[in-house]
């Protein structure tokens, strides 16, 4: 059975909106979109809803076919599209494992879908047995974040494959790989051929330094991609964002991205050692992302002290089982040094 049959029937039967740009083809005179014919910026025309050149370049980058790629506004739009496509309000459910990225639950609750939480274990790793035992008939989506935000841990590919195979006719397993470049491990994209109920989320926001461009991708079977296109807004990516993505994905630019990622990993490990050496730090969770999750003895005091001295980190103490934890992004060497200087000053005053 195709996993698309688990999507909402009204979405499967929906006749999608046909945008003016989709109808334009290669026409030289375009009078179908009520656009201004005058321009000084080159931005007077609506952009291609799914730019073919960008999809081809992303398909090459991720090792899939172009019809397995949907581009959109970062991973957040992808999560929202998946929940709206598969979960009927008041009927269906998603599964998450907290602490994890908050948008899975937010999108589900906006859609009035149930959120089933199977918490990470005491080492902040995924409990696959508990997750599979919690699957109810109304579960349509299972979200796995690897590396996990905000803890930084990985879900092994064997575990992802096991979960997807167990749910092959039941639920779509969505692996969010926003930080995978910093993990130096194979992507779950390698499982797509054998797991038809798998979708992988990727983004150019992190490793490719395009957070403000908002370019993300869903990688899945062509059937799932076609389903999501039915409910996506007509023009998800502005032309400047597409241009920025194309430039970042030029073959000559990729070695630079690799060098930046490698440097970030080195800096992450050095910062982990430096913070772990501070008595005010109770523990630094192992991280395969571009951040560290740190348990502080006086989390609130550390947060306020950093803020007073112009250093902003993420307070994640509201997350389940992360009381007194702060998430710290890896910055430039100068920013990391400033962070450590302020932490050491707080330590000295404690």
N, C-alpha and C positions, 0 to 999 in steps of 0.2 A: 504493500500500500504506500502510495506517495504521501510524504509528510504534509504536503499542501492540503490534503483532505482533512487534516486536523485543524486547518484554519477556519475562521468564521465563514459559514456558507454565503452570507450576503456579500462578503469581500470577494470570494471566489467568483460570484456571479456579477459583480459590479462592472459596469461599463466605465472604464477610466476616462477622466477628462482628457480631451485632445487639445494640447496647447497649440497656439498659432505657430510657434517655432517648430513643433513636430511636423506640421503640415507644409512648412516652407520648402523642404528639400533643398535643391540647389538653385532656387529661383533668383533671378537677377533683380527683379522688382518686387519688393515685399510690401504689400498693402493690406495685410490681413491681421495685424496685431495692434492697430491703433497707436503705433510708436511715432515719435517725432522723426521726421526725415532729416532734420538738421542736427549737426553735431560738431563740437569742438574737442570732444574727449574720446570719441569712438565708443561711447557707452549708450548710445541711443537705442540699440536693438536688444531685445531680450536674449539671454544666453541659451545655449543648447541645454536642455534638461539633463541629458546624460552625455557629456562631451566624449565623442568617440575616441579622440586622440588620448585623452586622459585615461579613459577606461583601458585602452590598449597598453598604455605605459604602466598602469597599476597592475594589470593582468600579468605583464612581463615581470614586474617587481615581485609579485606574490606567487607566481607560478601557477596561475589558473587561466581559464579561457575568459575572454572579454564578456561573454554572456553570463558569467558567474560573478560579475562585479556590479554593485550598485554604489554610486558615489552620492554623498550627501553632506549635510552640515555636521561634521564630526560624528563621534560615536553616539552622542545624545539623540540625534534624530533617528539613527538606526534603531536604538533601543525602543523609542516611542513607536516607530513604524511596526516593529515586530510585535509589540504588545497589542497595538490596535488591530493588527491583521489576524492575530491568533486568539485573542481573549475577548470573549463576549462579556459585557458588563454584568456583574452580579452572578455569573455562572462559572467562569474559568479561573485558573490559578497559574501562578508562576512559582518556581522554587529558587531561593537564593541561599547563600551560606554566609551569614554575618560573623564578624564585621566585613563588609564589602562595599563596593561603590553604591552610593545611595540612590542613583537615578533608576536602577531597576525597580526598586520598591515605589519610588515616586511615580514613575510612568504607570505602573500597575494600579496604584491607588487612584490616579486620575481617571483611569479606564474602569474603575470599580471592580478590578480583578482581585482575587484573594492572593495574599503573599504568604507562602509557606517557608518558614525559616528553618534550615538545618544547620546549626552553628558549626563553625570551624572547631576542631578539637583543641585541647589545651596547648598544643604546640602551634596553633593557628594554621593547621593543614586541613585539607578537605577530607571528610569522612564519607567515602563513597558508599559504604554499606548503609549508613544511616540515611544518606540522601535517597538511595534507591528504595529503602524501606518506607520513606515518607511520600512516595509518589502515589497520588490519588487519581481516580479516573478523570477528574477535571483539570489536571495539570497539562498545560499546553507548551510551556517554555521552562527550560532549566538554564539559569545563568551561572556560568563559571568565569571568574575573573582571574586571569593568569598572565603575568604576575598580578597578584591581588592588590587592589587599592582599598584600604590604606596600609596593609601589613607588609606587602612586598613578596609574599611567598608564591611558589609555582604550583600548578596542578600538573602532575606528570602526564605525558601523552598517553601512556598505557591506561591511566585512570580515566582520561577523557574518552578514549575508545571504548572502554568497558561500559561507561555510563551511556554513551550514545548507542552502542549495540543493544544494551538492555532495554532501551526506550525507542527502538527503531520505528515502531508503528504507533508510538504513544505521544512523544513530545519532541519538539525541536530543542536541541542542545546548543546554546549560544555561548561561544568562548570569546571573551573580551580580552584582546591582546594589545591594548593600548601601549603597554610598556615592554613588549616582547623583545624589541631590539636590544634592550639593556640586559637581557637575561642570557644571551649567547647560547640559546637552545633552539631546536627545531620548532617551527610553528605548527599549530593544530591544522593549518591548511593542508599539511601532508596527509591528513585523515579524511579529507573531503571525498575522495574517490571511493573509499570503503564505508563511509558513514553518510548516507543520503539525508539523514536528519540532523546534520551538523551545519552551523553557521559560525563564521569567524568575523569578528569586528577588528578592523585595523584603522589607524589614524596617522595623519602626517603632523599632528599637533606636537608630539613629543620629540622623537628622534630627528625629525625633519624640521623642527623649529618653526612650524607654521600654525601655532595655536590661534592666532588672530584671523587666519584665513579660513578656519573651520572646514577642513576637508577630511572626511572619513569615508570608510568603505565597509560594505557588507559583502562577504565572500561566501557563497552558498551555491546550491544547485540552480540551474537556470530557471527551474519552476518557482523556487522561492523568490528569486530576484524579480521575476515577472509579477509575482503576487504583490511584492512590496512596491513596485513601480505604480501599481494601480491606485495606491493611496498616498503617494508622495506628492508634495506640493509641486506645481508646474515647473518652477525655476529654482531649484534648491541651491545652486552654486552661482554666485556673482562672477562675472567675467574676470575681474582682478584676482579672485581666489583661484580660478582655473589657471590663469597665467602664472601665478606664484607656484602652484603645484607642478605645472609642467617644467618650470625652471629648476625646481628642487629635484625633479626626477630625471633631469638630463644625465646621460651616462657619465659625463665629466664631473658632475656634482656628487655622484654617489660615493667616491672615495673620501670626499670631505665629510660626508655624513658618517661614514664608518669611523673616521678618525675622531670625530666629536663624540660618538658613542663610546669608543674605546677610552677616551680621556675621561668621560663621565664615570665609567665603571671604576677606573683607577682612583678618581677623586672620591667616589662613594666609599670605597673600601678604606681609604685613608681617613675620611671623616668619621666613618664608623669606629675605627680604632681610637681616634682622638676623643670622640664623645664618650665611648665606653670607659676611657681612662678617668673620666670625671666622677668623683664620688656622688654628685647630685644625680647622675644617670644610673638608674637601677638596672636597666636592660636596654639593649638595642636589638630589635628584631632583625633576623636575617632578611636581606632584601635583594631581589633580582630586578629592581626597577631603578628609576632615577630619583629615589627618595629614601629616607630612613624613617622608621617609626620607633620613637624612643619613649621609654617609660621613665619619668622623672619623679624624684621623691617629692618635690613641690611643683607639680605641673603648672598650677595656676600662677604661682609666684614667678616661675621661669618664663611663662608666656608674657606676663605683664612686664617683666624686666626687659625682655627682648624687644617688646613693642615700644617701651619708653626710649630705647636706644636705637630705634629705627630699623629693627629686624623683625619681619613678619613671617611667622611659621603658621602651620595649620593645627588648630586645636581639634583633635579627634576624640576627645574624652567622652563625647556624647554617644559614640559608637558602642555597641554591646561589647563588654569585656575589654574595653580600651580606656577605662578610667585612668586619668593621670598620664595619658600618652599625647605626644605631639608628633606630627608628621613634618619632616624637614626635607625640602627639595634640595638637590645638589645644585649649587650655584657656580659662579666663576671662582677661581682660586681666591680672588680678593674678597668675594662675598662669603666664602666658607671661612676664611681667616677672620673676618669681622664677626661672624657668628660665634666662633670659638672664643674670640677675645671677650665678647659680651658674656658668654656662658662662664668663662673662667673668672670674670669679675664678680658675677653673681655667686659663684662658688666661694670666692674669697670673703664675700660679705655675709655668707650664710652662717 
